[in-house]
Amino acid sequence: MDENINEEKKETAKRTVTMQGRPVTLVGDEMKVGTPAPDFKVTDNDMLPMKFSRVYGGKVAVVIAVPSLDTPVCDLEARRFNKEAEALGPDVGVLVVSMDLPFAQKRWCGAAGVKAVRTFSDYQKAEFGKNWGVLIKELRLLARAVFIVDKDGIVKYAQLVPEVAKEPNYDEVLTALRALV
């Protein structure tokens, strides 16, 4: 009997979002405001490793997770944040992380004219997705989410978009960001 209760608790502890209305499971713990941002290693567009703490330590960082830049919603979102990032100054870094391969991200950035936002790939080990709780188990893609990390490495804002096919609340993100900068 106790075993059944434990199994029920495990089932209710699952974190999910929907993708085109279908529930999908998230791997990793929920990112909570006020906690230290977990470090992670991803790959940049030149196939070089990038460690978050080394590149963005001491800056305010807007960390954006998207499923794929080659989809309409992700394309719109990355372009929107690129436009916003142009006015933020050198003390703020905006990065977009997806499971896209680095050369696909590089091609997309060139075609979209994106220069103020840096794109990174989590394709190798899904370290970012697992550490930040946005890896979709069934698809090995990232859920749509936006996080803001302050100069001390503390998560100050977290928005996990409940439906992956929808855009985040940009006004909410930008209001939270302006409060830190």
C-alpha positions in Angstrom: 0.0 0.0 0.0 2.8 2.4 0.9 4.4 1.7 -2.5 1.3 2.9 -4.3 1.2 6.1 -2.3 4.8 6.8 -3.2 4.1 6.1 -6.9 1.2 8.6 -6.8 3.4 11.2 -5.2 6.0 10.7 -8.0 3.3 11.2 -10.6 2.1 14.4 -9.1 5.6 15.7 -8.7 6.2 15.6 -12.5 6.6 19.0 -14.0 4.9 19.5 -17.4 4.2 22.1 -20.1 2.2 21.6 -23.2 3.4 21.5 -26.8 0.5 22.2 -29.2 -1.9 21.2 -26.4 -0.1 17.9 -25.6 1.5 17.6 -22.1 5.2 16.9 -22.1 7.5 16.2 -19.1 10.2 18.5 -18.0 13.5 17.1 -16.6 15.2 18.8 -13.7 14.1 20.9 -10.9 12.0 24.1 -11.3 14.2 27.2 -11.4 13.2 29.4 -8.4 13.7 33.1 -8.0 16.3 33.9 -5.3 18.4 30.8 -5.9 21.9 30.8 -7.4 21.9 30.2 -11.1 23.3 26.8 -11.9 26.3 26.8 -14.1 26.3 25.0 -17.4 28.5 24.4 -20.4 27.1 24.7 -24.0 28.6 25.1 -27.4 28.9 28.4 -29.3 28.3 28.9 -33.0 32.0 28.2 -33.8 31.8 24.8 -32.0 33.7 26.1 -29.0 32.6 25.3 -25.4 31.1 28.1 -23.4 30.8 28.0 -19.6 28.0 30.4 -18.4 29.9 31.6 -15.3 33.0 32.5 -17.2 31.3 34.5 -20.0 28.4 36.0 -18.1 29.7 36.3 -14.5 29.5 39.8 -13.2 26.9 40.8 -15.8 23.1 40.8 -15.7 22.2 37.9 -18.0 18.9 37.3 -19.8 18.9 33.5 -20.4 16.3 32.5 -23.0 15.5 28.8 -23.7 13.7 27.9 -27.0 13.0 24.6 -28.7 14.5 25.6 -32.2 15.4 28.9 -33.9 14.1 27.4 -37.1 10.4 27.6 -35.9 8.3 30.7 -36.3 7.7 31.5 -32.6 11.3 31.0 -31.6 12.4 33.1 -34.6 10.1 35.9 -33.5 11.2 35.7 -29.9 14.9 35.7 -30.7 14.5 38.7 -33.1 12.5 40.6 -30.5 15.1 40.1 -27.8 17.8 41.0 -30.2 16.1 44.3 -30.8 15.7 44.9 -27.1 19.3 43.9 -26.4 20.7 46.5 -28.7 19.7 49.2 -26.1 20.7 47.4 -23.0 24.5 48.2 -22.9 27.6 46.2 -22.1 26.6 45.2 -18.6 23.8 43.0 -19.8 24.2 39.9 -21.8 21.3 38.2 -23.7 21.8 34.6 -24.7 19.4 32.1 -26.4 19.9 28.4 -25.8 18.4 25.7 -27.9 19.1 22.2 -29.0 19.8 23.4 -32.6 23.3 22.4 -33.9 25.8 25.3 -33.7 26.2 25.6 -37.5 22.4 25.8 -37.8 22.3 28.6 -35.2 25.2 30.4 -37.0 23.2 30.2 -40.3 20.1 31.5 -38.6 21.9 34.4 -36.9 23.4 35.5 -40.3 20.0 35.2 -42.1 18.2 37.0 -39.3 20.8 39.7 -38.8 21.0 38.9 -35.1 24.1 40.4 -33.5 23.1 41.7 -30.0 22.0 38.3 -28.8 24.3 35.3 -28.6 23.0 31.8 -29.4 24.3 28.6 -27.8 23.6 25.0 -28.4 22.8 22.5 -25.6 22.9 19.5 -28.1 25.8 17.6 -26.6 24.8 16.8 -23.0 21.6 18.8 -22.4 23.4 20.2 -19.4 21.6 23.6 -19.5 18.2 21.9 -20.0 18.7 19.5 -17.1 20.3 22.1 -14.7 17.7 24.8 -15.4 14.7 22.4 -15.5 13.6 23.0 -19.1 14.6 19.8 -20.9 11.5 18.2 -22.5 12.0 14.5 -21.8 9.9 13.1 -24.7 11.5 15.3 -27.4 15.0 16.2 -26.1 14.2 19.8 -26.8 14.1 22.8 -24.5 10.8 24.3 -23.2 10.3 28.0 -23.8 11.5 30.0 -20.8 13.1 33.3 -19.9 15.3 33.8 -16.8 17.1 36.9 -15.5 20.3 36.4 -13.5 21.8 39.4 -11.6 25.5 40.3 -11.4 25.9 38.2 -8.4 24.6 35.0 -10.1 21.2 35.0 -8.4 18.0 34.2 -10.4 15.9 37.3 -10.1 13.2 36.4 -12.6 11.8 33.1 -14.1 9.1 32.6 -16.7 8.3 29.1 -17.9 5.8 29.5 -20.8 3.1 26.9 -20.1 2.5 26.3 -23.9 5.7 25.9 -25.8 4.1 27.1 -29.0 3.3 30.5 -27.4 5.6 33.6 -27.0 6.7 34.7 -23.5 5.2 37.8 -21.8 7.8 40.3 -23.1 6.5 43.2 -21.1 6.9 41.3 -17.8 10.4 40.2 -18.8 11.5 43.8 -19.7 9.9 45.3 -16.6 11.9 42.8 -14.4 15.1 43.5 -16.4 14.7 47.3 -16.1 14.4 47.0 -12.3 17.9 45.4 -12.3 19.7 47.6 -14.7 
